[in-house]
């Protein structure tokens, strides 16, 4: 087992966080612009707005990128500010379950629309 020490220990996490930030920076304005351009007023219009497969994929990709970005940020915060290992592990679990449940809920909402 190799211990994560040295100059490149956090490079992978840094790259994932930057890549997820780029995905979010592209998709959030795109999806917000789509909503603002359509200005749906009733439920049928909202369904039509999210119906195209590319929009559903974009929303799901945005949700996954958000969860990855949030996980790395929260993990780093907990590593820095929670010294008790047992409490840190419980908080890791709480954050992980919350993020996984959020992405699962998003999957249900996006792909199970009528």
Backbone as XML, in Angstrom:
<?xml version="1.0"?>
<chain id="A" units="angstrom">
  <residue number="1" name="UNK">
    <atom name="N" x="0.839" y="-1.181" z="0.000"/>
    <atom name="CA" x="0.000" y="0.000" z="0.000"/>
    <atom name="C" x="0.881" y="1.240" z="0.000"/>
  </residue>
  <residue number="2" name="UNK">
    <atom name="N" x="0.550" y="2.164" z="-0.842"/>
    <atom name="CA" x="1.340" y="3.379" z="-0.949"/>
    <atom name="C" x="0.623" y="4.530" z="-0.248"/>
  </residue>
  <residue number="3" name="UNK">
    <atom name="N" x="1.339" y="5.222" z="0.604"/>
    <atom name="CA" x="0.750" y="6.345" z="1.323"/>
    <atom name="C" x="0.698" y="7.580" z="0.426"/>
  </residue>
  <residue number="4" name="UNK">
    <atom name="N" x="-0.404" y="8.320" z="0.501"/>
    <atom name="CA" x="-0.528" y="9.512" z="-0.353"/>
    <atom name="C" x="0.271" y="10.692" z="0.193"/>
  </residue>
  <residue number="5" name="UNK">
    <atom name="N" x="1.549" y="10.679" z="-0.020"/>
    <atom name="CA" x="2.401" y="11.786" z="0.409"/>
    <atom name="C" x="3.239" y="12.234" z="-0.769"/>
  </residue>
  <residue number="6" name="UNK">
    <atom name="N" x="3.686" y="13.444" z="-0.707"/>
    <atom name="CA" x="4.545" y="13.940" z="-1.765"/>
    <atom name="C" x="3.905" y="15.102" z="-2.498"/>
  </residue>
  <residue number="7" name="UNK">
    <atom name="N" x="4.583" y="15.531" z="-3.521"/>
    <atom name="CA" x="4.172" y="16.727" z="-4.245"/>
    <atom name="C" x="2.893" y="16.526" z="-5.049"/>
  </residue>
  <residue number="8" name="UNK">
    <atom name="N" x="2.591" y="15.298" z="-5.485"/>
    <atom name="CA" x="1.425" y="15.074" z="-6.344"/>
    <atom name="C" x="0.299" y="14.335" z="-5.640"/>
  </residue>
  <residue number="9" name="UNK">
    <atom name="N" x="0.219" y="14.401" z="-4.330"/>
    <atom name="CA" x="-0.784" y="13.641" z="-3.584"/>
    <atom name="C" x="-2.202" y="14.079" z="-3.904"/>
  </residue>
  <residue number="10" name="UNK">
    <atom name="N" x="-2.445" y="15.357" z="-4.096"/>
    <atom name="CA" x="-3.800" y="15.835" z="-4.330"/>
    <atom name="C" x="-4.089" y="16.229" z="-5.762"/>
  </residue>
  <residue number="11" name="UNK">
    <atom name="N" x="-3.218" y="15.861" z="-6.681"/>
    <atom name="CA" x="-3.379" y="16.285" z="-8.067"/>
    <atom name="C" x="-4.656" y="15.725" z="-8.687"/>
  </residue>
  <residue number="12" name="UNK">
    <atom name="N" x="-4.944" y="14.465" z="-8.428"/>
    <atom name="CA" x="-6.155" y="13.853" z="-8.990"/>
    <atom name="C" x="-7.414" y="14.545" z="-8.511"/>
  </residue>
  <residue number="13" name="UNK">
    <atom name="N" x="-7.496" y="14.815" z="-7.219"/>
    <atom name="CA" x="-8.657" y="15.516" z="-6.677"/>
    <atom name="C" x="-8.757" y="16.922" z="-7.237"/>
  </residue>
  <residue number="14" name="UNK">
    <atom name="N" x="-7.623" y="17.579" z="-7.367"/>
    <atom name="CA" x="-7.605" y="18.929" z="-7.915"/>
    <atom name="C" x="-8.128" y="18.928" z="-9.344"/>
  </residue>
  <residue number="15" name="UNK">
    <atom name="N" x="-7.684" y="17.966" z="-10.146"/>
    <atom name="CA" x="-8.129" y="17.883" z="-11.532"/>
    <atom name="C" x="-9.621" y="17.572" z="-11.633"/>
  </residue>
  <residue number="16" name="UNK">
    <atom name="N" x="-10.111" y="16.669" z="-10.792"/>
    <atom name="CA" x="-11.543" y="16.341" z="-10.810"/>
    <atom name="C" x="-12.360" y="17.560" z="-10.421"/>
  </residue>
  <residue number="17" name="UNK">
    <atom name="N" x="-11.920" y="18.300" z="-9.407"/>
    <atom name="CA" x="-12.676" y="19.474" z="-8.995"/>
    <atom name="C" x="-12.660" y="20.547" z="-10.076"/>
  </residue>
  <residue number="18" name="UNK">
    <atom name="N" x="-11.536" y="20.734" z="-10.736"/>
    <atom name="CA" x="-11.474" y="21.735" z="-11.813"/>
    <atom name="C" x="-12.309" y="21.304" z="-13.010"/>
  </residue>
  <residue number="19" name="UNK">
    <atom name="N" x="-12.252" y="20.026" z="-13.370"/>
    <atom name="CA" x="-13.052" y="19.526" z="-14.496"/>
    <atom name="C" x="-14.542" y="19.636" z="-14.196"/>
  </residue>
  <residue number="20" name="UNK">
    <atom name="N" x="-14.940" y="19.296" z="-12.977"/>
    <atom name="CA" x="-16.358" y="19.414" z="-12.628"/>
    <atom name="C" x="-16.785" y="20.884" z="-12.608"/>
  </residue>
  <residue number="21" name="UNK">
    <atom name="N" x="-15.904" y="21.771" z="-12.207"/>
    <atom name="CA" x="-16.222" y="23.201" z="-12.231"/>
    <atom name="C" x="-16.417" y="23.688" z="-13.666"/>
  </residue>
  <residue number="22" name="UNK">
    <atom name="N" x="-15.616" y="23.188" z="-14.587"/>
    <atom name="CA" x="-15.771" y="23.581" z="-15.992"/>
    <atom name="C" x="-17.096" y="23.067" z="-16.548"/>
  </residue>
  <residue number="23" name="UNK">
    <atom name="N" x="-17.434" y="21.819" z="-16.231"/>
    <atom name="CA" x="-18.718" y="21.260" z="-16.679"/>
    <atom name="C" x="-19.871" y="22.091" z="-16.134"/>
  </residue>
  <residue number="24" name="UNK">
    <atom name="N" x="-19.803" y="22.433" z="-14.857"/>
    <atom name="CA" x="-20.865" y="23.245" z="-14.254"/>
    <atom name="C" x="-20.922" y="24.648" z="-14.852"/>
  </residue>
  <residue number="25" name="UNK">
    <atom name="N" x="-19.767" y="25.227" z="-15.133"/>
    <atom name="CA" x="-19.721" y="26.572" z="-15.711"/>
    <atom name="C" x="-20.307" y="26.596" z="-17.121"/>
  </residue>
  <residue number="26" name="UNK">
    <atom name="N" x="-20.257" y="25.488" z="-17.811"/>
    <atom name="CA" x="-20.834" y="25.421" z="-19.155"/>
    <atom name="C" x="-22.323" y="25.081" z="-19.099"/>
  </residue>
  <residue number="27" name="UNK">
    <atom name="N" x="-22.684" y="24.065" z="-18.318"/>
    <atom name="CA" x="-24.054" y="23.559" z="-18.350"/>
    <atom name="C" x="-25.064" y="24.418" z="-17.598"/>
  </residue>
  <residue number="28" name="UNK">
    <atom name="N" x="-24.673" y="25.002" z="-16.475"/>
    <atom name="CA" x="-25.643" y="25.787" z="-15.708"/>
    <atom name="C" x="-26.143" y="26.989" z="-16.510"/>
  </residue>
  <residue number="29" name="UNK">
    <atom name="N" x="-25.276" y="27.797" z="-17.122"/>
    <atom name="CA" x="-25.812" y="28.893" z="-17.952"/>
    <atom name="C" x="-26.619" y="28.394" z="-19.155"/>
  </residue>
  <residue number="30" name="UNK">
    <atom name="N" x="-26.206" y="27.272" z="-19.743"/>
    <atom name="CA" x="-26.942" y="26.712" z="-20.876"/>
    <atom name="C" x="-28.360" y="26.315" z="-20.465"/>
  </residue>
  <residue number="31" name="UNK">
    <atom name="N" x="-28.471" y="25.596" z="-19.362"/>
    <atom name="CA" x="-29.792" y="25.161" z="-18.894"/>
    <atom name="C" x="-30.622" y="26.343" z="-18.383"/>
  </residue>
  <residue number="32" name="UNK">
    <atom name="N" x="-29.986" y="27.283" z="-17.692"/>
    <atom name="CA" x="-30.713" y="28.467" z="-17.222"/>
    <atom name="C" x="-31.197" y="29.307" z="-18.403"/>
  </residue>
  <residue number="33" name="UNK">
    <atom name="N" x="-30.362" y="29.430" z="-19.430"/>
    <atom name="CA" x="-30.775" y="30.165" z="-20.620"/>
    <atom name="C" x="-31.947" y="29.499" z="-21.309"/>
  </residue>
  <residue number="34" name="UNK">
    <atom name="N" x="-31.956" y="28.168" z="-21.326"/>
    <atom name="CA" x="-33.088" y="27.440" z="-21.926"/>
    <atom name="C" x="-34.372" y="27.717" z="-21.169"/>
  </residue>
  <residue number="35" name="UNK">
    <atom name="N" x="-34.298" y="27.712" z="-19.845"/>
    <atom name="CA" x="-35.494" y="27.994" z="-19.034"/>
    <atom name="C" x="-35.946" y="29.437" z="-19.243"/>
  </residue>
  <residue number="36" name="UNK">
    <atom name="N" x="-35.006" y="30.374" z="-19.213"/>
    <atom name="CA" x="-35.367" y="31.786" z="-19.372"/>
    <atom name="C" x="-35.906" y="32.082" z="-20.770"/>
  </residue>
  <residue number="37" name="UNK">
    <atom name="N" x="-35.411" y="31.400" z="-21.774"/>
    <atom name="CA" x="-35.901" y="31.619" z="-23.131"/>
    <atom name="C" x="-37.315" y="31.074" z="-23.309"/>
  </residue>
  <residue number="38" name="UNK">
    <atom name="N" x="-37.602" y="29.952" z="-22.659"/>
    <atom name="CA" x="-38.920" y="29.328" z="-22.822"/>
    <atom name="C" x="-39.966" y="29.936" z="-21.889"/>
  </residue>
  <residue number="39" name="UNK">
    <atom name="N" x="-39.565" y="30.324" z="-20.698"/>
    <atom name="CA" x="-40.475" y="30.853" z="-19.668"/>
    <atom name="C" x="-41.763" y="30.030" z="-19.567"/>
  </residue>
  <residue number="40" name="UNK">
    <atom name="N" x="-41.633" y="28.734" z="-19.243"/>
    <atom name="CA" x="-42.827" y="27.883" z="-19.168"/>
    <atom name="C" x="-43.737" y="28.304" z="-18.013"/>
  </residue>
  <residue number="41" name="UNK">
    <atom name="N" x="-45.029" y="28.343" z="-18.294"/>
    <atom name="CA" x="-45.989" y="28.782" z="-17.287"/>
    <atom name="C" x="-46.807" y="27.632" z="-16.714"/>
  </residue>
  <residue number="42" name="UNK">
    <atom name="N" x="-47.011" y="26.580" z="-17.480"/>
    <atom name="CA" x="-47.804" y="25.461" z="-16.971"/>
    <atom name="C" x="-46.977" y="24.177" z="-17.014"/>
  </residue>
  <residue number="43" name="UNK">
    <atom name="N" x="-47.511" y="23.157" z="-16.385"/>
    <atom name="CA" x="-46.778" y="21.906" z="-16.219"/>
    <atom name="C" x="-46.422" y="21.261" z="-17.557"/>
  </residue>
  <residue number="44" name="UNK">
    <atom name="N" x="-47.306" y="21.288" z="-18.509"/>
    <atom name="CA" x="-47.047" y="20.685" z="-19.825"/>
    <atom name="C" x="-45.859" y="21.377" z="-20.509"/>
  </residue>
  <residue number="45" name="UNK">
    <atom name="N" x="-45.755" y="22.684" z="-20.339"/>
    <atom name="CA" x="-44.628" y="23.416" z="-20.925"/>
    <atom name="C" x="-43.320" y="23.020" z="-20.251"/>
  </residue>
  <residue number="46" name="UNK">
    <atom name="N" x="-43.349" y="22.807" z="-18.925"/>
    <atom name="CA" x="-42.154" y="22.351" z="-18.213"/>
    <atom name="C" x="-41.744" y="20.966" z="-18.696"/>
  </residue>
  <residue number="47" name="UNK">
    <atom name="N" x="-42.711" y="20.080" z="-18.879"/>
    <atom name="CA" x="-42.400" y="18.743" z="-19.379"/>
    <atom name="C" x="-41.766" y="18.817" z="-20.761"/>
  </residue>
  <residue number="48" name="UNK">
    <atom name="N" x="-42.307" y="19.661" z="-21.621"/>
    <atom name="CA" x="-41.763" y="19.799" z="-22.972"/>
    <atom name="C" x="-40.350" y="20.391" z="-22.933"/>
  </residue>
  <residue number="49" name="UNK">
    <atom name="N" x="-40.105" y="21.263" z="-21.970"/>
    <atom name="CA" x="-38.790" y="21.880" z="-21.849"/>
    <atom name="C" x="-37.697" y="20.855" z="-21.543"/>
  </residue>
  <residue number="50" name="UNK">
    <atom name="N" x="-38.010" y="19.880" z="-20.694"/>
    <atom name="CA" x="-37.024" y="18.892" z="-20.264"/>
    <atom name="C" x="-37.116" y="17.589" z="-21.050"/>
  </residue>
  <residue number="51" name="UNK">
    <atom name="N" x="-37.976" y="17.516" z="-22.044"/>
    <atom name="CA" x="-38.201" y="16.273" z="-22.779"/>
    <atom name="C" x="-37.062" y="15.850" z="-23.706"/>
  </residue>
  <residue number="52" name="UNK">
    <atom name="N" x="-36.379" y="16.744" z="-24.412"/>
    <atom name="CA" x="-35.339" y="16.278" z="-25.341"/>
    <atom name="C" x="-34.244" y="15.496" z="-24.613"/>
  </residue>
  <residue number="53" name="UNK">
    <atom name="N" x="-33.788" y="14.401" z="-25.232"/>
    <atom name="CA" x="-32.764" y="13.576" z="-24.567"/>
    <atom name="C" x="-31.479" y="14.336" z="-24.246"/>
  </residue>
  <residue number="54" name="UNK">
    <atom name="N" x="-31.065" y="15.274" z="-25.084"/>
    <atom name="CA" x="-29.822" y="16.002" z="-24.803"/>
    <atom name="C" x="-29.952" y="16.856" z="-23.551"/>
  </residue>
  <residue number="55" name="UNK">
    <atom name="N" x="-31.174" y="17.360" z="-23.287"/>
    <atom name="CA" x="-31.395" y="18.160" z="-22.079"/>
    <atom name="C" x="-31.336" y="17.263" z="-20.852"/>
  </residue>
  <residue number="56" name="UNK">
    <atom name="N" x="-31.932" y="16.086" z="-20.953"/>
    <atom name="CA" x="-31.903" y="15.152" z="-19.830"/>
    <atom name="C" x="-30.473" y="14.714" z="-19.512"/>
  </residue>
  <residue number="57" name="UNK">
    <atom name="N" x="-29.698" y="14.445" z="-20.544"/>
    <atom name="CA" x="-28.296" y="14.062" z="-20.337"/>
    <atom name="C" x="-27.521" y="15.223" z="-19.716"/>
  </residue>
  <residue number="58" name="UNK">
    <atom name="N" x="-27.775" y="16.444" z="-20.191"/>
    <atom name="CA" x="-27.088" y="17.618" z="-19.652"/>
    <atom name="C" x="-27.430" y="17.825" z="-18.175"/>
  </residue>
  <residue number="59" name="UNK">
    <atom name="N" x="-28.689" y="17.640" z="-17.817"/>
    <atom name="CA" x="-29.099" y="17.802" z="-16.415"/>
    <atom name="C" x="-28.444" y="16.732" z="-15.542"/>
  </residue>
  <residue number="60" name="UNK">
    <atom name="N" x="-28.439" y="15.500" z="-16.019"/>
    <atom name="CA" x="-27.823" y="14.427" z="-15.240"/>
    <atom name="C" x="-26.313" y="14.629" z="-15.123"/>
  </residue>
  <residue number="61" name="UNK">
    <atom name="N" x="-25.668" y="15.042" z="-16.202"/>
    <atom name="CA" x="-24.232" y="15.330" z="-16.162"/>
    <atom name="C" x="-23.938" y="16.476" z="-15.193"/>
  </residue>
  <residue number="62" name="UNK">
    <atom name="N" x="-24.790" y="17.478" z="-15.191"/>
    <atom name="CA" x="-24.640" y="18.600" z="-14.273"/>
    <atom name="C" x="-24.775" y="18.120" z="-12.818"/>
  </residue>
  <residue number="63" name="UNK">
    <atom name="N" x="-25.726" y="17.245" z="-12.568"/>
    <atom name="CA" x="-25.912" y="16.712" z="-11.222"/>
    <atom name="C" x="-24.736" y="15.884" z="-10.750"/>
  </residue>
  <residue number="64" name="UNK">
    <atom name="N" x="-24.191" y="15.059" z="-11.629"/>
    <atom name="CA" x="-23.029" y="14.240" z="-11.273"/>
    <atom name="C" x="-21.806" y="15.128" z="-11.041"/>
  </residue>
  <residue number="65" name="UNK">
    <atom name="N" x="-21.616" y="16.122" z="-11.904"/>
    <atom name="CA" x="-20.486" y="17.039" z="-11.729"/>
    <atom name="C" x="-20.619" y="17.814" z="-10.421"/>
  </residue>
  <residue number="66" name="UNK">
    <atom name="N" x="-21.836" y="18.235" z="-10.111"/>
    <atom name="CA" x="-22.074" y="18.943" z="-8.855"/>
    <atom name="C" x="-21.748" y="18.054" z="-7.657"/>
  </residue>
  <residue number="67" name="UNK">
    <atom name="N" x="-22.178" y="16.797" z="-7.713"/>
    <atom name="CA" x="-21.928" y="15.883" z="-6.598"/>
    <atom name="C" x="-20.433" y="15.618" z="-6.424"/>
  </residue>
  <residue number="68" name="UNK">
    <atom name="N" x="-19.721" y="15.427" z="-7.518"/>
    <atom name="CA" x="-18.271" y="15.199" z="-7.428"/>
    <atom name="C" x="-17.565" y="16.434" z="-6.878"/>
  </residue>
  <residue number="69" name="UNK">
    <atom name="N" x="-17.962" y="17.600" z="-7.357"/>
    <atom name="CA" x="-17.369" y="18.852" z="-6.902"/>
    <atom name="C" x="-17.634" y="19.063" z="-5.406"/>
  </residue>
  <residue number="70" name="UNK">
    <atom name="N" x="-18.861" y="18.818" z="-5.008"/>
    <atom name="CA" x="-19.229" y="18.985" z="-3.601"/>
    <atom name="C" x="-18.515" y="17.969" z="-2.716"/>
  </residue>
  <residue number="71" name="UNK">
    <atom name="N" x="-18.396" y="16.723" z="-3.189"/>
    <atom name="CA" x="-17.728" y="15.703" z="-2.384"/>
    <atom name="C" x="-16.277" y="16.079" z="-2.109"/>
  </residue>
  <residue number="72" name="UNK">
    <atom name="N" x="-15.555" y="16.492" z="-3.131"/>
    <atom name="CA" x="-14.142" y="16.838" z="-2.942"/>
    <atom name="C" x="-14.013" y="18.044" z="-2.013"/>
  </residue>
  <residue number="73" name="UNK">
    <atom name="N" x="-14.850" y="19.039" z="-2.199"/>
    <atom name="CA" x="-14.807" y="20.212" z="-1.330"/>
    <atom name="C" x="-15.130" y="19.874" z="0.114"/>
  </residue>
  <residue number="74" name="UNK">
    <atom name="N" x="-16.186" y="19.104" z="0.326"/>
    <atom name="CA" x="-16.564" y="18.740" z="1.694"/>
    <atom name="C" x="-15.528" y="17.812" z="2.328"/>
  </residue>
  <residue number="75" name="UNK">
    <atom name="N" x="-14.974" y="16.906" z="1.557"/>
    <atom name="CA" x="-13.942" y="16.016" z="2.074"/>
    <atom name="C" x="-12.732" y="16.814" z="2.556"/>
  </residue>
  <residue number="76" name="UNK">
    <atom name="N" x="-12.325" y="17.785" z="1.767"/>
    <atom name="CA" x="-11.178" y="18.606" z="2.161"/>
    <atom name="C" x="-11.481" y="19.443" z="3.393"/>
  </residue>
  <residue number="77" name="UNK">
    <atom name="N" x="-12.678" y="19.996" z="3.461"/>
    <atom name="CA" x="-13.069" y="20.781" z="4.640"/>
    <atom name="C" x="-13.076" y="19.894" z="5.879"/>
  </residue>
  <residue number="78" name="UNK">
    <atom name="N" x="-13.661" y="18.705" z="5.777"/>
    <atom name="CA" x="-13.717" y="17.816" z="6.932"/>
    <atom name="C" x="-12.323" y="17.345" z="7.341"/>
  </residue>
  <residue number="79" name="UNK">
    <atom name="N" x="-11.454" y="17.073" z="6.369"/>
    <atom name="CA" x="-10.087" y="16.676" z="6.702"/>
    <atom name="C" x="-9.356" y="17.777" z="7.457"/>
  </residue>
  <residue number="80" name="UNK">
    <atom name="N" x="-9.607" y="19.019" z="7.065"/>
    <atom name="CA" x="-8.890" y="20.141" z="7.675"/>
    <atom name="C" x="-9.441" y="20.530" z="9.044"/>
  </residue>
  <residue number="81" name="UNK">
    <atom name="N" x="-10.752" y="20.430" z="9.242"/>
    <atom name="CA" x="-11.363" y="21.019" z="10.428"/>
    <atom name="C" x="-12.004" y="20.051" z="11.405"/>
  </residue>
  <residue number="82" name="UNK">
    <atom name="N" x="-12.030" y="18.760" z="11.110"/>
    <atom name="CA" x="-12.583" y="17.783" z="12.056"/>
    <atom name="C" x="-11.463" y="16.817" z="12.440"/>
  </residue>
  <residue number="83" name="UNK">
    <atom name="N" x="-10.847" y="17.048" z="13.599"/>
    <atom name="CA" x="-9.698" y="16.217" z="13.970"/>
    <atom name="C" x="-10.070" y="14.810" z="14.446"/>
  </residue>
  <residue number="84" name="UNK">
    <atom name="N" x="-11.262" y="14.627" z="15.005"/>
    <atom name="CA" x="-11.667" y="13.311" z="15.509"/>
    <atom name="C" x="-12.010" y="12.401" z="14.324"/>
  </residue>
  <residue number="85" name="UNK">
    <atom name="N" x="-11.287" y="11.304" z="14.201"/>
    <atom name="CA" x="-11.444" y="10.429" z="13.037"/>
    <atom name="C" x="-12.829" y="9.805" z="12.990"/>
  </residue>
  <residue number="86" name="UNK">
    <atom name="N" x="-13.354" y="9.381" z="14.121"/>
    <atom name="CA" x="-14.675" y="8.742" z="14.138"/>
    <atom name="C" x="-15.757" y="9.728" z="13.672"/>
  </residue>
  <residue number="87" name="UNK">
    <atom name="N" x="-15.705" y="10.943" z="14.181"/>
    <atom name="CA" x="-16.678" y="11.951" z="13.768"/>
    <atom name="C" x="-16.516" y="12.284" z="12.293"/>
  </residue>
  <residue number="88" name="UNK">
    <atom name="N" x="-15.279" y="12.369" z="11.849"/>
    <atom name="CA" x="-15.016" y="12.663" z="10.435"/>
    <atom name="C" x="-15.604" y="11.576" z="9.544"/>
  </residue>
  <residue number="89" name="UNK">
    <atom name="N" x="-15.444" y="10.317" z="9.935"/>
    <atom name="CA" x="-15.991" y="9.216" z="9.139"/>
    <atom name="C" x="-17.523" y="9.264" z="9.094"/>
  </residue>
  <residue number="90" name="UNK">
    <atom name="N" x="-18.135" y="9.599" z="10.214"/>
    <atom name="CA" x="-19.602" y="9.732" z="10.244"/>
    <atom name="C" x="-20.039" y="10.868" z="9.322"/>
  </residue>
  <residue number="91" name="UNK">
    <atom name="N" x="-19.325" y="11.972" z="9.352"/>
    <atom name="CA" x="-19.661" y="13.102" z="8.479"/>
    <atom name="C" x="-19.410" y="12.767" z="7.009"/>
  </residue>
  <residue number="92" name="UNK">
    <atom name="N" x="-18.333" y="12.024" z="6.729"/>
    <atom name="CA" x="-18.095" y="11.553" z="5.362"/>
    <atom name="C" x="-19.284" y="10.730" z="4.872"/>
  </residue>
  <residue number="93" name="UNK">
    <atom name="N" x="-19.742" y="9.834" z="5.722"/>
    <atom name="CA" x="-20.877" y="8.988" z="5.362"/>
    <atom name="C" x="-22.132" y="9.820" z="5.115"/>
  </residue>
  <residue number="94" name="UNK">
    <atom name="N" x="-22.388" y="10.783" z="5.983"/>
    <atom name="CA" x="-23.572" y="11.635" z="5.829"/>
    <atom name="C" x="-23.519" y="12.434" z="4.526"/>
  </residue>
  <residue number="95" name="UNK">
    <atom name="N" x="-22.359" y="12.997" z="4.233"/>
    <atom name="CA" x="-22.201" y="13.770" z="2.994"/>
    <atom name="C" x="-22.342" y="12.852" z="1.784"/>
  </residue>
  <residue number="96" name="UNK">
    <atom name="N" x="-21.697" y="11.704" z="1.819"/>
    <atom name="CA" x="-21.753" y="10.768" z="0.700"/>
    <atom name="C" x="-23.160" y="10.259" z="0.427"/>
  </residue>
  <residue number="97" name="UNK">
    <atom name="N" x="-23.873" y="9.911" z="1.484"/>
    <atom name="CA" x="-25.248" y="9.431" z="1.320"/>
    <atom name="C" x="-26.144" y="10.548" z="0.782"/>
  </residue>
  <residue number="98" name="UNK">
    <atom name="N" x="-25.963" y="11.750" z="1.292"/>
    <atom name="CA" x="-26.771" y="12.885" z="0.824"/>
    <atom name="C" x="-26.522" y="13.168" z="-0.653"/>
  </residue>
  <residue number="99" name="UNK">
    <atom name="N" x="-25.270" y="13.176" z="-1.063"/>
    <atom name="CA" x="-24.946" y="13.441" z="-2.468"/>
    <atom name="C" x="-25.429" y="12.312" z="-3.369"/>
  </residue>
  <residue number="100" name="UNK">
    <atom name="N" x="-25.242" y="11.071" z="-2.947"/>
    <atom name="CA" x="-25.706" y="9.933" z="-3.753"/>
    <atom name="C" x="-27.229" y="9.946" z="-3.871"/>
  </residue>
  <residue number="101" name="UNK">
    <atom name="N" x="-27.914" y="10.251" z="-2.780"/>
    <atom name="CA" x="-29.379" y="10.322" z="-2.824"/>
    <atom name="C" x="-29.850" y="11.460" z="-3.724"/>
  </residue>
  <residue number="102" name="UNK">
    <atom name="N" x="-29.131" y="12.566" z="-3.716"/>
    <atom name="CA" x="-29.494" y="13.696" z="-4.576"/>
    <atom name="C" x="-29.351" y="13.337" z="-6.049"/>
  </residue>
  <residue number="103" name="UNK">
    <atom name="N" x="-28.272" y="12.668" z="-6.404"/>
    <atom name="CA" x="-28.080" y="12.268" z="-7.806"/>
    <atom name="C" x="-29.105" y="11.198" z="-8.184"/>
  </residue>
  <residue number="104" name="UNK">
    <atom name="N" x="-29.401" y="10.273" z="-7.281"/>
    <atom name="CA" x="-30.423" y="9.257" z="-7.569"/>
    <atom name="C" x="-31.792" y="9.902" z="-7.759"/>
  </residue>
  <residue number="105" name="UNK">
    <atom name="N" x="-32.124" y="10.876" z="-6.922"/>
    <atom name="CA" x="-33.389" y="11.579" z="-7.063"/>
    <atom name="C" x="-33.441" y="12.323" z="-8.395"/>
  </residue>
  <residue number="106" name="UNK">
    <atom name="N" x="-32.347" y="12.960" z="-8.761"/>
    <atom name="CA" x="-32.276" y="13.662" z="-10.034"/>
    <atom name="C" x="-32.461" y="12.688" z="-11.192"/>
  </residue>
  <residue number="107" name="UNK">
    <atom name="N" x="-31.875" y="11.512" z="-11.080"/>
    <atom name="CA" x="-32.048" y="10.493" z="-12.113"/>
    <atom name="C" x="-33.515" y="10.111" z="-12.242"/>
  </residue>
  <residue number="108" name="UNK">
    <atom name="N" x="-34.184" y="9.933" z="-11.132"/>
    <atom name="CA" x="-35.604" y="9.562" z="-11.157"/>
    <atom name="C" x="-36.423" y="10.684" z="-11.782"/>
  </residue>
  <residue number="109" name="UNK">
    <atom name="N" x="-36.158" y="11.904" z="-11.390"/>
    <atom name="CA" x="-36.918" y="13.044" z="-11.918"/>
    <atom name="C" x="-36.677" y="13.235" z="-13.403"/>
  </residue>
  <residue number="110" name="UNK">
    <atom name="N" x="-35.427" y="13.157" z="-13.823"/>
    <atom name="CA" x="-35.087" y="13.461" z="-15.217"/>
    <atom name="C" x="-35.525" y="12.347" z="-16.157"/>
  </residue>
  <residue number="111" name="UNK">
    <atom name="N" x="-35.276" y="11.096" z="-15.810"/>
    <atom name="CA" x="-35.510" y="10.006" z="-16.756"/>
    <atom name="C" x="-36.888" y="9.404" z="-16.634"/>
  </residue>
  <residue number="112" name="UNK">
    <atom name="N" x="-37.632" y="9.701" z="-15.588"/>
    <atom name="CA" x="-38.956" y="9.108" z="-15.435"/>
    <atom name="C" x="-40.073" y="10.089" z="-15.743"/>
  </residue>
  <residue number="113" name="UNK">
    <atom name="N" x="-39.728" y="11.198" z="-16.369"/>
    <atom name="CA" x="-40.769" y="12.145" z="-16.757"/>
    <atom name="C" x="-41.676" y="11.528" z="-17.819"/>
  </residue>
  <residue number="114" name="UNK">
    <atom name="N" x="-42.966" y="11.827" z="-17.751"/>
    <atom name="CA" x="-43.883" y="11.283" z="-18.790"/>
    <atom name="C" x="-43.633" y="11.905" z="-20.139"/>
  </residue>
</chain>
